[in-house]
Amino acid sequence: MARVAYIEEQDHPDLAPLVARIKAERGKLLDLYKVLLHSPAVMEGWLGLFTAIRQKTKLAGRYRELAILRVAVLNGADYEYQAHLPFALKEGATQEQIDALKSWQVSPAFDAPERAVLAYTDTMTKQVQVPDELFAEVRKHFDTQDLVELTATIAGYNLVSRFLEAMQVHHQS
């Protein structure tokens, strides 16, 4: 159970337009959103940011989802990990890659761009500051728009995992 009560839509008719938007953009009202709805302004901003990251960027979905899963692994965010497994597979990540995420550095399952994404994800998540050498390696594989989108994805999903874990929102079966 989360550290704050879930907002149930039937108990908050004033939130009906926002709940309708969530369902339209996400398909259903997940427990994460039931917590975020305690602050409608934050929920609206969250939707805007993560709709942009997930649905309006040109960064290949395989890279996005590998980065998201790696953030979840590093931060121990099972909700985030479980939620993104189907997206990762749909976007072209293989089961072998998913199984190797915890020790990707020693796995042959990843090509050079994927390895750059995972190294960048690790560094952004654990050290925050990215050395010039690593950034240059990532830049070899991605144009400027992709770099911005990849960086926003990694930063954004660190926000997601930290929020989920601090509020103890757990994966729904």
C-alpha positions as CSV (number, residue, x, y, z in Angstrom):
1,M,0.0,0.0,0.0
2,A,1.2,3.5,-0.8
3,R,2.1,5.9,1.9
4,V,-0.8,8.1,0.9
5,A,-4.3,7.0,0.1
6,Y,-5.2,6.4,-3.6
7,I,-7.5,8.9,-5.1
8,E,-10.6,7.0,-6.3
9,E,-12.2,8.7,-9.2
10,Q,-15.8,8.1,-8.0
11,D,-15.0,10.1,-4.8
12,H,-13.6,13.1,-6.7
13,P,-15.9,14.2,-9.5
14,D,-14.0,17.5,-9.7
15,L,-11.1,15.5,-11.1
16,A,-13.2,13.9,-13.9
17,P,-11.6,15.9,-16.8
18,L,-8.1,15.1,-15.6
19,V,-9.0,11.4,-15.0
20,A,-10.5,11.3,-18.5
21,R,-7.3,12.7,-20.0
22,I,-5.2,10.1,-18.1
23,K,-7.4,7.3,-19.4
24,A,-7.3,8.7,-22.9
25,E,-3.5,9.0,-22.9
26,R,-2.6,6.0,-20.7
27,G,-5.5,3.6,-21.1
28,K,-6.3,3.3,-17.4
29,L,-5.9,4.9,-14.0
30,L,-2.8,3.3,-12.5
31,D,-2.0,3.5,-8.8
32,L,0.8,5.9,-9.6
33,Y,-1.7,8.3,-11.0
34,K,-4.0,7.8,-8.1
35,V,-1.2,9.1,-5.9
36,L,-0.2,11.9,-8.2
37,L,-3.9,13.1,-8.4
38,H,-3.4,14.5,-4.9
39,S,-1.8,17.4,-6.8
40,P,-3.7,18.0,-10.0
41,A,-1.1,20.5,-11.2
42,V,1.7,18.0,-10.7
43,M,-0.4,15.3,-12.4
44,E,-0.9,17.6,-15.4
45,G,2.8,18.4,-15.7
46,W,3.6,14.7,-15.3
47,L,1.3,13.8,-18.1
48,G,2.7,16.4,-20.4
49,L,6.4,15.4,-19.8
50,F,5.9,11.7,-20.0
51,T,3.5,11.8,-23.0
52,A,6.2,13.8,-24.8
53,I,9.0,11.4,-23.8
54,R,7.0,8.2,-24.6
55,Q,4.9,9.2,-27.5
56,K,6.3,12.3,-29.2
57,T,10.0,11.8,-29.6
58,K,12.0,10.4,-32.5
59,L,14.4,8.4,-30.3
60,A,14.0,4.8,-31.2
61,G,11.8,3.0,-28.7
62,R,14.3,0.2,-28.1
63,Y,16.8,2.7,-26.7
64,R,14.2,4.5,-24.6
65,E,12.9,1.3,-23.1
66,L,16.4,-0.2,-22.4
67,A,17.3,3.0,-20.6
68,I,14.0,3.0,-18.6
69,L,14.5,-0.6,-17.6
70,R,18.1,0.0,-16.6
71,V,17.0,3.0,-14.4
72,A,14.5,0.8,-12.7
73,V,17.1,-1.9,-12.1
74,L,19.6,0.6,-10.6
75,N,17.0,2.2,-8.4
76,G,15.2,-1.0,-7.3
77,A,11.9,0.2,-8.8
78,D,10.0,-3.0,-9.5
79,Y,6.8,-1.1,-10.4
80,E,8.6,0.8,-13.2
81,Y,10.5,-2.3,-14.3
82,Q,7.3,-4.5,-14.5
83,A,5.4,-1.7,-16.2
84,H,8.0,-1.3,-19.0
85,L,8.8,-4.9,-19.8
86,P,6.0,-5.3,-22.3
87,F,7.0,-1.9,-23.9
88,A,10.6,-3.0,-24.2
89,L,9.7,-6.2,-25.9
90,K,7.3,-4.4,-28.2
91,E,10.0,-1.9,-29.2
92,G,12.5,-4.6,-30.2
93,A,14.5,-5.3,-27.0
94,T,15.1,-9.1,-26.8
95,Q,14.4,-11.3,-23.8
96,E,18.1,-12.1,-23.8
97,Q,18.8,-8.3,-23.4
98,I,16.2,-8.0,-20.7
99,D,17.7,-10.9,-18.8
100,A,21.2,-9.4,-19.1
101,L,20.4,-5.9,-17.9
102,K,21.7,-6.4,-14.4
103,S,25.1,-7.2,-15.8
104,W,25.0,-5.7,-19.2
105,Q,28.7,-4.8,-19.2
106,V,29.7,-8.4,-19.6
107,S,26.9,-9.5,-21.9
108,P,27.3,-9.9,-25.7
109,A,23.6,-9.2,-26.1
110,F,24.1,-5.5,-26.7
111,D,25.5,-3.6,-29.7
112,A,27.6,-0.5,-29.5
113,P,24.7,2.1,-29.5
114,E,22.9,0.0,-26.8
115,R,26.1,-0.2,-24.7
116,A,26.5,3.6,-25.0
117,V,22.9,4.1,-23.9
118,L,23.3,1.8,-20.9
119,A,26.6,3.3,-19.9
120,Y,25.1,6.8,-20.1
121,T,22.1,5.6,-18.1
122,D,24.3,4.2,-15.4
123,T,26.4,7.3,-15.1
124,M,23.5,9.7,-15.1
125,T,21.7,7.6,-12.5
126,K,24.6,6.9,-10.2
127,Q,27.1,9.7,-10.6
128,V,24.9,12.5,-12.2
129,Q,27.9,14.1,-13.9
130,V,28.8,12.6,-17.2
131,P,32.4,12.5,-18.3
132,D,33.2,14.1,-21.6
133,E,34.6,10.8,-22.9
134,L,31.3,9.0,-22.3
135,F,29.2,11.8,-23.8
136,A,31.5,11.6,-26.9
137,E,30.8,7.9,-27.1
138,V,27.1,8.4,-26.9
139,R,27.3,11.3,-29.5
140,K,28.9,8.9,-32.0
141,H,25.6,7.0,-32.2
142,F,23.0,9.7,-31.8
143,D,22.2,13.1,-33.3
144,T,21.5,16.1,-31.1
145,Q,17.7,15.6,-30.9
146,D,18.2,11.9,-29.9
147,L,20.8,13.0,-27.3
148,V,18.3,15.5,-25.8
149,E,15.5,12.9,-25.8
150,L,17.7,10.2,-24.4
151,T,18.9,12.5,-21.6
152,A,15.3,13.6,-20.8
153,T,14.2,9.9,-20.8
154,I,16.9,8.9,-18.3
155,A,16.4,11.9,-16.1
156,G,12.6,11.6,-16.3
157,Y,12.5,7.9,-15.4
158,N,14.8,8.6,-12.5
159,L,12.1,10.9,-11.3
160,V,9.5,8.2,-11.8
161,S,11.4,5.6,-9.9
162,R,12.3,7.9,-7.0
163,F,8.7,9.0,-6.7
164,L,7.4,5.4,-6.8
165,E,9.9,4.2,-4.2
166,A,9.5,7.2,-1.8
167,M,5.7,6.9,-1.9
168,Q,5.8,3.1,-1.8
169,V,3.6,2.7,-4.9
170,H,4.0,-1.0,-5.8
171,H,3.3,-2.9,-9.0
172,Q,-0.3,-3.8,-9.7
173,S,-0.9,-7.4,-10.7
